[in-house]
Amino acid sequence: MEKIDWKVSGMHCANCALSINKVLAKQGMQQISVNPISGHVSFNALPDSALQLPAAIKAVENLGYTVQAQGDASKNENAPTYRKLWRFWFCLPFTLLLMSHMIPALHIHWLMQPMVQLVLALPVFVVGMQYFGSSAWRSLRGGVPNMDVLIALGASAAFGYSTYGLFTSHPSDFLFFETAASIITIVFFGNYLEEISVHRTQAAINKLSHRQVVMANMIAYDDQHNENIFTVERSALRVGDLIMVRTGEEVPTDCKILSGDAEVSEALLSGESLPVPKKPGETLVGGSVMVNGQVKAYVQAVGNQTVMSGIVAMMKKAQAEKPPVQQLADKISAVFVPVVVAIALLTGLGNYYLGHHSVGTSLLRSIAVLVIACPCAMGLATPAAIAVGLGRAARYGVLFTNVSTMEAFARIKHLVFDKTGTLTTGKFTITNYGFFIDEQEGKMLVYHLEKMSTHPIARSIAAAWKTSSPMRWKTITEQKGLGMHATDAAGNTYQLGSKALLNGTYDGPEADVYLLKNGAVVGYINIADELRPEAAAVVDFCKRSGIETTLLSGDTQAKCAAVAQQLGIANVVAEQTPANKLAFITALTNREPTAMVGDGINDAPALAKATISISLSEAAQLAIQSASVVLTQSGLSQLPNAMLLGKQTYFTIKTNLFWAFAYNIVAIPVAAFGFLSPTFGALVMGGSDVVLALNSLWLGVKKLR
């Protein structure tokens, strides 16, 4: 299957998303994801998608939506908003004139003339039907009727009944032209406010995925090796290009510093306002800003391969997912419009035949039911909150790879920490060592073994004993939880790792790392690690939140116990292999909701089994791929915010859905019994979406507790 990503404009509620989902499914697409907030649509197509896609695009556009190329999507991003505002301003003067007779001080007799009211209402009705009517027809043709069906039916009933009255002997008894006009005008304004609110929920993602032109200082050398600097757009950069970044400039793309020191603001990525010091060998993230200094660097990634692009893609993927709490709302939205139409019909018949009201009164109550109902509120309740929650998380440097994690944080009872590189900095120093072979040979063997590993201890040792002496292995592999295993051309086997490698016959000094040749110990290394400064505060947060903590590590019992005592961690499970870790997390997760924080390759299986898996951005790639939450900066410092934000987002979703359901449950009967006019109903209906959007926006600024 081929993964396809689209940007589709024109969506404004969950029913729109359901319509697009349905027509794509008919075209044979699979794993369809439609986000009505951002307009992003993704699905899997068969390998011959070149033949399928034109038909799929035509099917979607027949519903009234526009499929845009990703690169062009931002150009017309605000067009729907401005069109709705223009329609509102066009309709407003006609509507005010029609409703002026309701104000005693402005009682203008000629405005009460039936033909005058028709002339005033007709332009509003035409504009309204051009938008709501065509949208309603397309949604009906797609098999998922949207909210515009209700608006079109309500306005058409009022306009049609009033027009019919013109041909009776008492046309003044049938005048509801102002009802039709006010419904259309108020809903246009409500849609405009709703769309503005929804666009603001996208602010964080839009900020990360900004598309303005960024220039880069590219370095090139002529035949005489003279350095030349010229300016190019960042889109022209390729991996391996040399660039210069100076004070005040934006880093054009991900690159590694070759020379020079600098202070860099990574606020766009992490939300941290203080500059971060950078030196040769360290990475600069595209989108960060050089606060002070000047560096030469080489390009490591461009386009969709950069860190920022990965973050944006991860956020968009998570935003399009639906947590379990949204499933009921989706099911109700799919049948909501037909049910409301049926209720409106029963309201009219019941008021006329059972309530003995006039046709006009019965019709007004039916129209009030149609316009007061709001499936959009149910459809927007979850995606609006998710968009804001993910955006705020990104400002903290927290990436949720799936939305269900936010809901799961609300019920976590146990948090398990790995030690090395998680609670500790992962930066080690060699305290002492010894070899039973030539020392230089021993160091060379250790370097060539450790340089092939991603483990923090291995990286530190390799950096300390780096050598230019060549060494070729016939085979070399990394064994999870044990260490490195290699054979040379002569057939000798070498192992480097923890004491789990020992067969019990060794009686030499106790150490952290052992070097074995053909099964015999030929060297040992002791190392020291430092605790992360924020680790104690994170553990204390867990205690105050009633979350039990455990240290789970492959390191020795003595070292793990010392770390746990310093930090106040309640439980210690040490000297564990990856298989042991997996079994422990499996058993714990089966007993109670459990989160695990880890960063090494040996943590990946256990991370994948936890209720919530949390990894650090500098972790091994395998650990990141197993994680449902990635902390991109400042180590563990943002873990409490991640947990609190997950809970608060889930709470916002629940309150949004409660108000959406409560609104419709209360408003529809009130309208059916004649306590709300259609005009006021349209005003309240438009306001309901705005209230939910504002409640979601509040999540972006409220204090996390």
N, C-alpha and C positions, 0 to 999 in steps of 0.2 A: 504494500500500500504506500501511496505517496501522501505526505502531509501537506495540506493546502491552508494558507492563511489569507483571509480577506479583511478588508475594512468596508463595512456596509453602513451607509448613511440613511437616515430616515426612520430608524427605530426609536420608539419612545416608551415602550412598556413590555411586560413579560409576554403578552399575546403576540407582539411583533416577533419576539424571539421564537415563540412556539410555531408561528407561521413559517418562518425561514427554516427552522429545524425540520418541519414536516415536509416542505417541498424538496429540501436536500436529501432527506431520507428516501423520497420517491425516486430521486435520481440515482439511487444506489450508493450514496455516500455513507460513511460509517464514522463512529466516534465523533459525532457532531457536537460542537460547543459554540453557543451563541451568547454573547454578552450585550444586553440591551443598553447598558450604561456607556460602554466604550465604543460599541459598534464593531468589535472584533469577532470574526467568525473563523473557526478552524474546523477541519474535518479531514478524514482520510479518504483518498480516492484510489481507484484501481490504477495500475501502471499505464493504461491507455487513457489517462485523464485528459489528454489533449483533445480527445473526442468528446469526453463527458463534460468538461468544464464550460464550454460555450452554452450547452443546453442548460446547465445548472445556473449560470449567470442569467440567462434569459428567463428562467423560471422565477428566480428571486426578483428580478426587475419587473416582471409582470405583476408582482404583488405591490409595486410602487416604491421599492427601495432601490438604492443605487450602489452597485459594487464598484469600489474605487481601488486603484492600485495603491499599495502601501505608501509609496513615495509621494503620491499626490493627495493623500487623505487629509493632511493638515491644511491644505490650501483652502478647502471649502468647509472647514470644521464648524465655523460659526454661521454658515449660510442659513440653515433651518431656523435658528433662533431669530435672525433678523427678518426673515420672511414672515414668521408668526407675529412679530412685533408690528411689521408693516400692515398685516391684515387687521390686527387689533385697531390701529390708528385709523384705518380706512373705515372700519365698521362703527367706531365709537360715536361720531357725530350723528349718524342716522339713528343709532340706538337711543342716544340722549334725547333727541327730538321726539321719538316715539314714546319715551317714558316720561316726558315733561308734563303730560296731562295728569300724571299721578300726584304732582305737586300743586296744591290749591292755589298758591300765589302765582303760579305760572300757567293757570288754566287757560289755554289758548284754544278757542272753539274750533277753528279750522283744522287743527291737528287731529281732531276727533273724527273728521270725515273719513269714511272707509277707504275711498280711493287714494286719499293722501297717505294714509297709513300703508296701503299696498305699495305705493311708489317709494316710500321711505324704507320699507322692509325688504323690497325686492333686491337691491344691491347687496345688502347684508346676507340675504338668503343665498344668492348666487355665489358669492365668495365663500360662504360657509360650506355649501354643497360641493363646490369645486375641490375643497380640501377634505372635509369630513365625509362627504358622500362618496367621493372616489376612493378614499381610504377604506371606508366601510365595505364598499363593493369588492375591492381587492381582497380584503380579509375574509369575506364570505366565500369568495372564489377559492381562497387558499385553504378553507376548511377550519380556520380558527378565528371566529369573529372577535374583533377588538373593541375597545371602548368607543371608537368613532361610530360604531353601529348604533350605540345607545344615543349619542349626540345627534346623529343624522335622523334617527327615528323620532326623537323628541321634537327637534326643530321642524321636521317635515310635517309631523302631526299638527303642530300649532299653526304653521303657515297654511297647510292644506285646509284645515277646518275654518280658518279665517277667510280664505279665498272662497270656499264654498258658501260662506255667509253672505258674500257680496251678491249672490244670486237669489237671496231670500228676501222676504218682505220686511224683515227686521235685522239688517246686517250688523247693527250695533251690538246685538246680543252674541255675536260670533267673533268679536274682535280680539284676537290674541296675537296680532302681529308683533307687539312689543315682546311677547314671551319668546317667540322664535328668534328675534334679533338679539335679545339679551342673552339667551343661552349661547348663541354662536360667539358673540363678542366677549363674554366673560370667560368662556372656555379657551378662546385664543389667548387671552391675557394669562389665564392660569397655566396653559401649556408653556407660554414664554417664561414665566417665573419658575416653573418646574424644570425646564431645560437649563436655565441659568444655574439653578441649584445643583442639578446633576452634573453639569460641566465642572463645577467647582470641586466635586468629589474626585475628579480626575486630575486635579492640580498637581499632586505629587508625581504621578506617572508622567504627565505631560512635561513636568520640569526635568525629570530624568531623561526623557527621550526627546529633548529639544533638538530642533533641526537647523538652527541658524548656522551660517557659514563660519567655520573656525579655521584660521590660517595657521600654518606651521612653518618654522624656519628649518628648511632642509639643508643638510651639509653634503657637499660633493667635492671631490678632489680632481684637479686637472692632471695632465701628464707630468707636470713638474711637482706633483704632490702638494700644490698650493690649495689651501682650504677656501672654498667658496660657499657663501650662504645665500640662498634665494628663497622667496616666499611661495608656498603652494597651499591650495586648499587641503584640508586633512583627508578628504576623500581620495586624493591622489597618492597618499602614503601607502607603502607596501611593507610587509614584514622584512626586517633587516635594514631598512633605511636609517640613516643617521640624522638626528634632529638636534636643534638647540632650543631650550626653553628658558626664557628670561623672566626677571621680576615683573609681576603684574599680568603675565600671559596665562592663558588657559592651556593646560596640557592637552594636546590634540588627540592623542590616542594612548593606549597602554604601551609603556616603554620601560626599559631598564637603564638606570644611570650608569654611564661609563666614567664620567669625571665630574667633579663639582659637588658642592654641598648646597642644600636648599631647605627652606621651610615651606610646606605645602598645605593649603587649606583643602580638606576633603569633605567640607560641609555638605556638598551636594549628595555625596555618597553616604556619609555617616551621620550628618547632623551635628557633628562636633565642630564648634567654631574655632577652637584653638589650633594654630598651625602645627603640623607634624614634621619633625626633622627627618630629612632624607639624605643618605650618603651613597657613594658608589656601590653598585651591586644590588641596591634596593629598587623596588618597582614603583613607578608613577602610574596612577590610574587616570585614564582619559576622562576629562571633565573636571578634574581638580585644578586648583589655581595656584600658581607660583607666587607666594607672598614675599619671599625674600630669597635671593641667590640666583645662580645661573648654572645650568647643567648641560652636558652633552649626553645624549641617550640614544639607544637604538630601539626601533619599533618592534614590539613583541606580538601585537595583535591589532587588527583593523576591522572595521565594519561590525558584522554580527558576532565576531569572535571576542570582542572586548568585554571587560568586566561589566561596564555599564549596560551594554546591550544584553548581556546575560541576565542582569538584575531586572531590566525592563521586561524581558521575555518571561522570566519567572513570575513576576508580578501579574502580568497579563494572563498567564496560564492559571495562576491561582485565583484571580479575580473572576474568571469565567466559570470556575467550578461552583457547584451548588452543595452546600452542607445539608445534612439530613433534615434540618429544621425547615428548609425551603421546599421540600418535596410536597408537603400538603398544600402549600400556597400555590404551587404550579398546577396541581391537580384541580384545585378550585378555579383558578384563572382560566383553565382550558374549557370549563363548562359554564363559567360565570355569566357571560353575555346571554346565551339562550335562556338561562334560568331567570335572569332579570327581565327579559322580554316577556317571558311567561307570567312573571309576577305583575308586570305592568298591565298586561292584558286582563288578568284576573282582577286587578285593582279597578280598572275601568268598568268591567262588567259587574263587579260586586257593588261598587258605588252606585251604579245606575239601577240595577235590578233589586239589590238587597237594601241599599241605603236610600234608594228613591231620590237620588240627586239628579240634577239636570245633566244633559249630555256634555255641556261645556264644563261643568264642575268635575264630572267623572273623567273627562279627557285631561283636564289640567292635572289631576292627581296621578293619572297614568304617566303623563309627561314628566311630572316631578320625580316619580320612581325611576324613570329612564335616566334622567340627568343627574340624580343624586348618587347613583351607584358608581363605584370607582374600582375597577379591577387593577388599574395602574398602581394604586397604593399597595396592593398585595404583591404585585410584581416587582416593585421598586424597593420594597422593604429590606430585602436581603442584599441585592447587589449594591445599593447605595451605601449601606453600612460597611460592606466588605471593601468597597473602593476606598472609603475614608480610612478604614483600619489598616489596610495594606499600605496606603500612602504614608500614614503616620509611622508605621513600622519601618518603612524604608528610610525615613528621616532619622530614625534611631540606629540605622544600620542593621535592621532585623529583616530577614527575608523568609516569608512563609511560602513553602513550596506547594502546600495545599491548604485549602480553607478549612477543612475539617479539623485541622490542628487547633484553630482558634477556639472552636467549640470544646475540644478535648481538654484544653488548658483549664477550663472551669471545673474539671473533676479530677485533676491529678492529685494523688495522695502520696506518691513516693518519687524522689528525684535521685538518680544514680549518676555519680561522677566517675569518669576515668581520671587517672592522676597525671600521667606524663603528657605535657602539652595542653592539658585542659585546666587542672587546678594549678599546675606549674607553668612557667613561661615557655618551657621547651628549649631553652637556651642552657646548654650544659657546659661545665668545665671539667677537665680531667684532673682529678685530685692526686691520684698515683696510679702506677702501672708496673708491670714486670713481664719479662719474656724469658723463656727457657731456650730460645734460639737467638740468633743475632738480632740486636735491637732494631737496626735499620730495616732488616728484612721483615721483622715483625710489624713495624709501623707501616711498611709498604703494603704488606698483605692486608692489614686492617683497613687502610685507606681504599684499596681497590675493591674490597668487599663492601664497605660501608657506603661508598659513593653511589652504589646501585640501589640503596634503600631509601624509602621515603620517611622512615621513622625519625622523630626529632633527635633521639640519641645518636642515631647513625649520622644524621646531617652535621651534628656538632662535632663528632669525632673526626669525620671526613674533612671538615673545615680546618680542624686543628692540625692534622697530620697530612695535609695535602702535599703531594710529591709529583715531580715530573717523570719519575722512573716508570718505564712502561711495564704493563702486566696484562697478559691475555688469558682469559679463562676459556676453557673448553665449554663448560656450562656454568650458569649461575642462576640461582632462584632465591626468592625471599619466602620463607616459611612463616606463616602467620603465627605470632606468639612465641616463636623460637629464635628466628634470626636468619642470617644468610647462609647459603649452602652452595659451594662451588667445587669444580674439579679443574685441575690444570692439564696441560698437554701430556704430562708424564703419568697421569692417572691418579695423582694424589687428591684426596678430598679435604676440603677446608670448611669449617663451620665457625660462625661468629654470632654469639647471642647470649641469652640468659642461662642461668644454671639448669634450666630444663633440658639443656643439651647434654648435661653430664650423666654418666651411667652409674654413678655412685662410688666409683673407685678413686676419685680425685680426693686428695687430702691436703691440698695446698691452701694458700690464703683465700679467704672469702672475698668475692668480688661481684661487681654488677654485670660485667661483660667478660666472656671467656672466648679465647681463640683456640680452636682445636685443629690438629692436623692428623688425618687418618685415625680419628677417634681419641687421640691423646691431647691433653691440654698443653699448649705451648706458649700461652700468654694470658694475662688478665688485665682488666682496666676497671678502675673505680671512678665514678663521676659524681658530681654534685649538681643539683637543680635548685632553682629558686621559686618560691610560691608567687602566683600572680597577686598583685597588691589588692585587687578587687575581690579575691576569692572569699575572704572572711565575711565581707558584707553580703555576698550572694548567699552563703550558707546561713547567715543570720536572718536574711529575708525569708528563706524557706522555713526556718524555725517559727518566725512570727506568723507565717501563713499556715502553720499546721501541717507542713509537708515534711515527711520523714526523709532523711538523707543517708546515702550509702556510698562509700568509696570502693569501687570495683577496679582492680588493677592486676597486671601481670607482674608487678614489682614485688620485692620481698615484703614479708610481714612487718619487719621492723621499720622499714622506710614508710610503708603505708600507714602504720599506726602512728608514727611521728607526725605525718601530715594531717591525719584525721584529728589528732589531739590539738594541733595548732589551730585548726579551723573550726573545731567543734562539731565535726561530723559524727553522727551517732554510731554507724555500723561500718565495719571494715571487712572486705572480702579480698584477700591478696593472693598473689602467686597463681593467677588464673590464666589458662590458655584461652584462645578465642572460642573453642568449643565449650569450655567451662563458663565463659561469660555469656554465651548464647543460651546455655541451659539455665543459668541463674536468672537472666532477664525474662526468659520464657515463663519460668515458674512464677516470678514476681508479677509479671503482667497478667497472668491468668488469675492471680489473687486480687490485684487492685490496679487501677490505672497508674501507669509508671512512665516517667520521662527519663531519658538517658542523655548525658552530654559526653561526647567523645570526639577524638580527632585523628586517631590512627587507623592504619589499614586493618589492624587486628580488632578494631571496634566495629567495623562495618556490619558483620553478621548480627551482633547484639543490637546495634542501632536500628537495624531494619525490623527487629522483633518488638521493640518498645512501642508503647502507645503513642508517645511523641519522641522523636529522635532529633537531637540538637547537635549541630556541629559548628566549628569555627571556620572562618573563611581561609585560614592558612593551613587547614587540615588536609590530610591526604584526599585526593579526588574521590576515591572509593567511599570514604566516610561521608563526604559532602553529598554524593549521589544517594546514600542511604538515609539522609537526613530530611526531616519535614520542616525544620527550622535551621537557618544558617545565620550565624552572627558574623557580620562582615567587618567589625572593627572593635577595638578596645577590649579584646578578650571576652570575659564573662560579664563585663560591666552592664551590658544591656539585657541580660537574661531576665532580671526582675521586670523590666519594662515589657519584654516580649510576653511574659506570663500574664501581667496585668492587662496588656492591650488585647491579648487573646480573649480574656474573660470579659473585658468591657465591650469588645466588638460583638461577642455572642449575646451579651446583655442588650446591646443596642438593636440587634436583629430581632430578639424576642419582643422588645418593647415596640418596635416598628410593626411587627406582625400583629401584636395585640391590638394596637390602635387601628391598623388597617381592617382587621376583622370586626373589631368593636364598632368602628365607624359605619360599616355596611350593615351590620346586624341591627344597629339602632336607627340609622338614617332611612333605610328602605321602609320599615313599618311607619315611621313618623310621616314620611311623604305619602304613603298609601292612605293614611287616615286624614290627609288634608291639612296637616300642621306646617307644611313647608310649600311655598310657591315654587314653580319651576325656576324662576329667576334666582331666588335665594339658594335653591338647591344647586344650581350651576356654580354659584359663587363658592358655596361650601365644598362642592366636589373638587373644584380647582385648587382650593386651599388645602385640601387633605394631602395631596401629593407634596405640596410645598412644605407642609408641617413635617412630614416624614423625612424629606430631604434635609431640612434644617436640623432635625434631631440627629441625623447621620453626620452632618457637618459638625455638630457639637462634639462628637467623638474625636474630631481632629484637634480640639483645643482644650477639652476638659481635663482636669487633674486626675491622674491615674491613682487609684487607691486599691 
